[in-house]
Amino acid sequence: QVQLVESGGGLVQPGGSLRLSCAGSGSISSIYVMGWYRQAPGKQRELVAIVAGSGTTNYADSVKGRFAISRDNAKNTVYLQMNNLKPEDTAVYSCNAHHPFRTRDDYWGQGTQVTVSS
């Protein structure tokens, strides 16, 4: 079984920074695509950033230049560095691990709250 646990969320002022971590139990192959998603109240979940095993990354337009995703496969951990945070970044951030071909191999963390407010 694979479990993902997020940490690092909290309250931060606009312009501040946070670093989220997602630690996975069990073995997660480097072929898995790791991603961060977020969901604000009353809104649908949206993709924030993804990183493939090759290191290739993609970001939502709203976070490009401010957020950076990275992974450490040896530690089964993925990170999201968030800089220049804005109030509209407020949401529950969830970690995801997805096999690119075996769609049944799809895992989610419980989420961590990020609140950007003065």
Secondary structure, DSSP 8 states (H G I E B T S, - for coil): --EEEEE--EEE-TT--EEEEEEEES---TTSEEEEEEE-TTS--EEEEEE-TTS-EEE-TTTTTTEEEEEEGGGTEEEEEE-S--GGG-EEEEEEEE-SS-TT-EEE---EEEEE--
